[in-house]
């Protein structure tokens, strides 16, 4: 079984943000501010066009942390600072490295969230989640294997497909 230690990279994710993604988030969140939905209104506000909600980026982060933790009930904390606007057509890349695992079995990780130009979107991003049990850890490993073996271009996913030289899964 793979052991998580400080320095371990968690499986990353890249997400294309589209106008439809933004519309769906606006509908789900109830935030229908015109700068997120109407190009003309966004331009009148001094923007080059519609922009994504900052919390959309944080929501994607939350879903990824939930996967790492083996379920949302194990997520303890997510802190970040919003530093760049996200526009339709941007691809956000989430990459994380474990900083420590506490005596209480809490994983503390630093997360990088950048756009396709390598510019940070979220900064000072720290997440904490409980590694509650063996089953949660097994889900993490299975998720990483699924991403890697299905050919997804994921940041930080170790080479763990059967028949390759990767993590020892035994």
C-alpha positions, 0 to 999 in steps of 0.5 A: 500500500502506498504511504502518504508522506510530506512531499507526496504530490496529490492527483491534480486536475485541469478544468476548462472553464466555459460560458456554460460552466459559468452559467451553470454555476450562476444558476446553482449558486443564485449569483446572477450578477450580470458580469458573469452572464452578460458580455455587454454588462461586463464591458460596461463594468470595465471588463473585457467580457464575462468573468467566472465567479471566484467561488467557482474556482474554489468550488472545483478545488473543494470537489477535488479535496473531497476526492483526496479525502475520500469524501466531503465529510473529511474536509477540514479547511480550505483557505485561499486568496483570489488573485486573478480573473478567470474567463471563459476559455481559461483552463485551470490546473490544480496541483497539490503537495502534502506539507505534513500529516499531523499526529491526528492523521490530518493531511495539510497540503499546499495547492497551486491553481493556475491558468493556461498561462501559468498565472496563479488564480488562487494564491496561498492555498492551503487545504486540510483533510482527515485521512480517516481510514484505510478505505478513504486512502484506497479511494485516493489510490483508485482515483489516481489510478483511474485518472492516469490509466484513462489517459487524462492529462493530470498534474501530479498523478504518479505513474501507477498503471498496471505493467508500468514502473510506478508506485508500489501498490502491493 
